Amino acid sequence: MKLDWIRRILVVGAGTMGHSIAMVFAQNGFETDLVDLKEEILEQAFHLIKSNLETLSRVKIICSKEIPKILNRIHPSTSLSIAKRADLVIEAISEKAKMKKELFSSLDQICPSRTILASNTSYLNIFKIVKTNRPEKILITHWYAPPHLIPLVDVVGGSRTSIETIEIVKRLLQKIGKKPVILRKFIPGYIVNRLQRAMAREIFYLLDHQYASPEEIDNAVKWSLGIRIPVVGVVQRYDFTGLDLALDFEENPSIRLVSRDRRPKTLIHLVKKGYLGVKTGRGFYDYSSREKKEVIRERDLKLIKLMTFLNTSSFLNPLGNPFV
C-alpha cells in the first residue's frame, strides 16, 4: 500500500479527541467521515470544530474563507456502514476493552481489505484485545489533547503489525504536520502518560497535605520545567546537570516519593461534588463565569503562540548524539 492510496479517513467517536482528529485531516485536504452513536454528539462536535477553526483564523494560521471548505470535508454519520469507503480508520471511543473489541470486529467485516485500523487508546493493549483478519494492518496512533494543536502522536505496532503499515502511517502523520514517535513495543501509557502519572502522585500528595495551592504548584512548574523542557527535554537535561550529581540526587534518602497505593483525597472529593473541570465549569479552578469555548480558546491561543516560537527556534535542535 502506498501513501497516496490513503484518501479517505474515518474517525469513530466524536468526543474530546475524535472531533479534533477529524478536523486535522479535513484541514489537510482529506475527506473525513466522523461517526458517533448520537446526533447531538455530532452536532456538539461540529460546534467545537467550527470554534477551533475560528481560533486558528484569528491568529492567521488559516484564512477564514477556508473554514466552510474544511467543514464540508467532514461528513457526520450515526451509521458505521460508511466504513466501507475508508482507507484509514482511527478509533477514538471510550476506553472500554469490550467496546473496542466489538468495534474492531465490525470494522474488519465492513472495511475493504486494504484499510488500516488504528486505535487512539491511551493504555489498553489493543493487540491482545481485538481479533481481526488483518493483524498486519492493526496499530495504535495515540494523539494528545488538543489534537489539532499538539504535534505528538505515539505510533505503536503489535508483534504482527507490518513494517509497511507503521511506515505508511508515520509518513501520513508527518504529511499532516504531526511529530510521530515510534515505540519499539507496547507499554501502557507510552512515554508522556507514564511521566504524567508519576507527576500526578506527587501533585495530589502536595494538594492533599496543603503544602501549596493549585495555583502555586502550576506557577512552580510553568516557570521552571515549562521553560526548560522544550529546550533540553527530560533526558538531555541530566547532561547539563552532570550525571554524577544526577546519581547523587537519585540516591538521596530524604526525598521519599509517594507510593502508588495512596489514593488522591482532594481529587476524589472534587469528583464526588461533580467538579470535573472545564467541561462542568469547575475543577481545581473555577470557570463558571465564562463559556466553555472561551476557556478552550484562551488555552489554544497560548499554545499557538508557544508552538509558533518553538517552530522557529534554533534551541530545539539537538545539541549532541545520545550515548556517544
C-alpha positions as CSV (number, residue, x, y, z in Angstrom):
1,M,0.0,0.0,0.0
2,K,1.3,3.4,-0.9
3,L,0.8,6.7,1.0
4,D,-1.1,8.3,-1.9
5,W,-3.7,5.5,-1.7
6,I,-4.9,6.9,1.6
7,R,-7.5,9.4,0.6
8,R,-10.5,8.9,2.9
9,I,-10.3,8.9,6.7
10,L,-12.9,7.6,9.1
11,V,-12.8,8.7,12.8
12,V,-15.1,6.7,15.1
13,G,-16.0,8.7,18.2
14,A,-16.7,12.4,18.0
15,G,-15.9,13.3,21.6
16,T,-12.9,15.2,23.1
17,M,-10.3,13.6,20.9
18,G,-12.3,12.4,17.9
19,H,-13.7,15.7,16.7
20,S,-10.3,17.3,16.8
21,I,-8.6,14.4,15.0
22,A,-11.2,14.6,12.2
23,M,-10.6,18.4,12.0
24,V,-6.8,17.8,11.5
25,F,-7.4,15.5,8.5
26,A,-10.0,17.8,7.0
27,Q,-7.7,20.8,7.3
28,N,-5.1,18.8,5.3
29,G,-7.5,18.1,2.4
30,F,-8.8,14.6,3.3
31,E,-12.4,13.7,3.0
32,T,-13.2,12.6,6.6
33,D,-16.1,10.7,7.9
34,L,-17.0,11.2,11.6
35,V,-19.1,8.6,13.3
36,D,-20.8,8.6,16.7
37,L,-23.9,7.0,18.2
38,K,-26.0,10.1,18.7
39,E,-26.8,13.1,16.5
40,E,-26.4,15.5,19.4
41,I,-22.8,14.4,20.0
42,L,-22.1,15.1,16.3
43,E,-23.7,18.5,16.5
44,Q,-21.6,19.4,19.5
45,A,-18.5,18.1,17.7
46,F,-19.2,20.4,14.7
47,H,-19.8,23.3,17.1
48,L,-16.4,22.8,18.6
49,I,-14.7,22.2,15.3
50,K,-16.1,25.5,14.0
51,S,-14.9,27.3,17.1
52,N,-11.4,25.8,16.8
53,L,-11.2,26.8,13.2
54,E,-12.3,30.4,14.1
55,T,-9.5,30.4,16.7
56,L,-6.9,29.4,14.0
57,S,-8.3,32.0,11.7
58,R,-8.0,34.7,14.4
59,V,-4.2,34.1,14.5
60,K,-3.8,33.8,10.7
61,I,-3.0,30.1,10.7
62,I,-5.8,29.6,8.3
63,C,-7.9,32.0,6.2
64,S,-11.5,32.5,7.3
65,K,-12.6,31.6,3.8
66,E,-11.1,28.1,4.2
67,I,-13.4,27.3,7.2
68,P,-16.5,26.3,5.1
69,K,-14.3,24.2,2.8
70,I,-12.8,22.3,5.8
71,L,-16.2,21.8,7.4
72,N,-17.6,20.4,4.1
73,R,-14.9,17.8,4.1
74,I,-16.2,16.3,7.4
75,H,-19.1,14.0,6.9
76,P,-21.0,13.1,10.1
77,S,-23.0,9.9,10.5
78,T,-24.5,7.6,13.1
79,S,-24.0,4.6,10.8
80,L,-20.8,2.6,10.8
81,S,-21.7,1.4,7.3
82,I,-19.7,4.3,5.8
83,A,-16.6,2.4,6.9
84,K,-16.7,0.6,3.6
85,R,-15.1,3.6,1.9
86,A,-12.3,4.2,4.5
87,D,-8.6,3.9,3.7
88,L,-7.7,4.6,7.3
89,V,-9.8,4.3,10.4
90,I,-8.9,5.9,13.7
91,E,-10.9,4.6,16.7
92,A,-11.4,7.2,19.4
93,I,-14.2,5.8,21.6
94,S,-14.3,5.1,25.3
95,E,-11.5,3.2,27.0
96,K,-13.6,0.1,27.4
97,A,-12.0,-3.1,26.1
98,K,-15.3,-4.8,25.3
99,M,-16.5,-1.9,23.2
100,K,-13.2,-1.7,21.3
101,K,-13.2,-5.4,20.6
102,E,-16.7,-5.2,19.2
103,L,-16.0,-2.2,17.1
104,F,-12.8,-3.6,15.5
105,S,-14.7,-6.8,14.7
106,S,-17.4,-4.8,12.9
107,L,-14.8,-2.6,11.1
108,D,-13.0,-5.8,10.0
109,Q,-16.1,-7.0,8.4
110,I,-17.2,-3.7,6.8
111,C,-13.9,-2.2,5.7
112,P,-12.0,-3.2,2.5
113,S,-9.0,-5.4,3.0
114,R,-6.7,-2.5,2.2
115,T,-8.0,-0.4,5.2
116,I,-5.6,0.3,8.1
117,L,-7.3,0.2,11.5
118,A,-5.8,2.4,14.3
119,S,-6.7,2.9,17.9
120,N,-6.3,6.1,19.9
121,T,-6.2,4.1,23.2
122,S,-4.2,5.7,26.0
123,Y,-3.3,2.5,27.8
124,L,-5.2,-0.7,26.5
125,N,-3.1,-3.3,24.7
126,I,-5.3,-3.4,21.6
127,F,-3.2,-6.2,20.2
128,K,-4.4,-8.6,22.9
129,I,-8.0,-7.4,22.9
130,V,-9.1,-7.2,19.2
131,K,-9.3,-10.1,16.8
132,T,-9.3,-9.4,13.0
133,N,-8.4,-10.9,9.7
134,R,-5.8,-8.2,9.2
135,P,-3.4,-8.2,12.2
136,E,-0.7,-6.7,9.9
137,K,-2.8,-3.6,9.5
138,I,-3.6,-3.0,13.2
139,L,-1.7,-0.4,15.2
140,I,-2.0,2.3,17.8
141,T,-1.9,6.0,16.9
142,H,-2.2,7.8,20.3
143,W,-2.9,11.6,19.9
144,Y,-2.6,14.3,22.6
145,A,-5.2,16.9,23.5
146,P,-5.9,19.1,21.8
147,P,-5.0,17.0,18.7
148,H,-5.4,20.0,16.3
149,L,-2.5,21.8,18.1
150,I,-0.3,19.2,19.9
151,P,2.1,17.7,17.3
152,L,3.0,14.4,19.2
153,V,1.4,11.1,18.1
154,D,2.6,7.9,19.6
155,V,2.7,5.1,17.0
156,V,2.8,1.5,18.3
157,G,2.7,-1.7,16.4
158,G,2.0,-5.2,17.7
159,S,4.0,-8.3,17.1
160,R,2.1,-8.9,13.8
161,T,1.9,-5.3,12.6
162,S,3.8,-5.0,9.3
163,I,6.7,-2.6,9.0
164,E,4.9,-1.2,5.9
165,T,1.8,-0.3,7.9
166,I,3.9,1.6,10.5
167,E,5.9,3.4,7.8
168,I,2.8,4.5,5.9
169,V,1.1,5.8,9.0
170,K,4.3,7.6,10.1
171,R,4.6,9.3,6.7
172,L,0.9,10.2,6.7
173,L,1.2,11.8,10.2
174,Q,4.3,13.8,9.1
175,K,2.4,14.9,6.0
176,I,-0.3,16.5,8.1
177,G,2.3,18.2,10.3
178,K,2.4,15.8,13.2
179,K,5.5,14.5,15.1
180,P,5.1,10.7,15.3
181,V,7.2,8.9,17.9
182,I,7.6,5.2,17.1
183,L,7.7,2.9,20.2
184,R,9.6,-0.3,19.8
185,K,6.9,-2.3,21.7
186,F,3.7,-1.7,23.6
187,I,3.7,-0.4,27.1
188,P,0.6,1.1,28.8
189,G,0.6,4.9,28.8
190,Y,3.6,5.0,26.3
191,I,6.1,7.8,27.3
192,V,4.3,11.0,28.2
193,N,1.3,9.5,30.0
194,R,3.7,7.4,32.2
195,L,5.7,10.5,33.1
196,Q,2.5,12.4,33.8
197,R,1.2,9.6,36.0
198,A,4.4,9.7,38.1
199,M,4.0,13.5,38.5
200,A,0.3,13.1,39.4
201,R,1.1,11.1,42.5
202,E,3.3,14.0,43.8
203,I,0.9,16.7,42.7
204,F,-2.1,15.2,44.6
205,Y,0.1,14.5,47.6
206,L,1.1,18.2,47.8
207,L,-2.5,19.2,47.5
208,D,-3.9,16.7,50.0
209,H,-1.4,17.8,52.6
210,Q,-1.8,21.5,51.8
211,Y,1.9,22.1,51.0
212,A,0.8,24.5,48.2
213,S,-2.3,25.6,46.3
214,P,-3.2,24.5,42.8
215,E,-2.1,28.0,41.6
216,E,1.3,27.8,43.3
217,I,2.0,24.3,42.0
218,D,1.2,25.4,38.5
219,N,3.3,28.5,38.7
220,A,6.2,26.5,40.0
221,V,6.1,24.2,37.0
222,K,5.3,26.9,34.4
223,W,8.3,29.0,35.5
224,S,10.8,26.1,35.6
225,L,10.0,22.8,33.9
226,G,7.7,24.6,31.5
227,I,10.6,26.7,30.2
228,R,13.4,24.1,30.4
229,I,11.7,21.0,28.9
230,P,11.1,22.4,25.4
231,V,14.8,23.1,25.1
232,V,16.5,20.1,26.7
233,G,13.7,17.6,27.3
234,V,13.8,15.3,30.3
235,V,16.8,13.1,29.4
236,Q,19.3,15.6,28.0
237,R,18.8,17.9,31.0
238,Y,20.8,15.4,33.0
239,D,23.8,16.0,30.8
240,F,23.7,19.7,31.8
241,T,23.1,18.8,35.5
242,G,26.0,16.4,35.4
243,L,25.4,12.6,35.6
244,D,27.4,12.3,38.9
245,L,25.1,14.9,40.5
246,A,22.1,13.2,39.0
247,L,23.1,9.9,40.6
248,D,23.6,11.6,43.9
249,F,20.0,13.1,43.7
250,E,18.6,9.6,42.9
251,E,20.2,8.1,45.9
252,N,19.2,10.9,48.3
253,P,17.1,9.3,51.0
254,S,15.4,12.5,52.2
255,I,13.1,12.7,49.1
256,R,10.6,9.9,49.6
257,L,8.3,9.6,46.6
258,V,4.6,8.8,47.0
259,S,3.5,5.2,46.9
260,R,1.3,4.2,44.0
261,D,-1.1,2.7,46.5
262,R,-2.0,6.0,48.0
263,R,-5.4,7.4,46.9
264,P,-5.7,11.2,46.0
265,K,-8.2,12.5,48.5
266,T,-8.6,16.0,47.0
267,L,-9.3,14.6,43.6
268,I,-11.8,12.1,44.9
269,H,-13.6,14.9,46.8
270,L,-13.9,17.1,43.7
271,V,-15.2,14.3,41.5
272,K,-17.9,13.4,44.2
273,K,-19.0,17.0,44.1
274,G,-19.4,16.9,40.4
275,Y,-16.5,19.3,39.8
276,L,-14.9,17.6,36.8
277,G,-13.0,20.5,35.2
278,V,-13.7,22.7,32.2
279,K,-16.5,20.5,31.0
280,T,-18.6,21.2,34.1
281,G,-17.4,24.8,34.7
282,R,-15.3,23.9,37.8
283,G,-12.5,21.7,38.9
284,F,-9.3,22.7,40.8
285,Y,-10.1,26.1,39.2
286,D,-13.5,27.9,38.8
287,Y,-14.5,28.5,35.1
288,S,-18.2,29.1,35.8
289,S,-18.2,32.8,34.8
290,R,-17.1,32.0,31.2
291,E,-18.3,29.9,28.3
292,K,-16.5,26.6,27.7
293,K,-15.5,27.6,24.2
294,E,-13.9,30.8,25.5
295,V,-11.9,28.9,28.1
296,I,-10.7,26.5,25.4
297,R,-9.9,29.3,23.1
298,E,-7.7,31.1,25.6
299,R,-5.8,27.8,26.1
300,D,-5.4,27.3,22.4
301,L,-4.2,30.8,21.7
302,K,-1.5,30.4,24.3
303,L,-0.5,27.0,22.8
304,I,-0.4,28.5,19.3
305,K,1.9,31.3,20.4
306,L,4.3,28.9,22.1
307,M,4.2,26.5,19.1
308,T,5.0,29.4,16.8
309,F,8.0,30.3,18.8
310,L,9.2,26.7,19.2
311,N,8.9,26.0,15.4
312,T,11.1,29.0,14.6
313,S,13.6,28.5,17.4
314,S,17.1,27.1,16.9
315,F,17.1,26.0,20.5
316,L,15.1,22.9,19.6
317,N,18.0,21.4,17.5
318,P,19.8,18.5,19.3
319,L,23.0,19.5,21.0
320,G,24.6,16.1,20.9
321,N,24.3,12.5,20.0
322,P,22.8,10.2,22.6
323,F,25.1,7.8,24.3
324,V,28.2,9.0,22.4
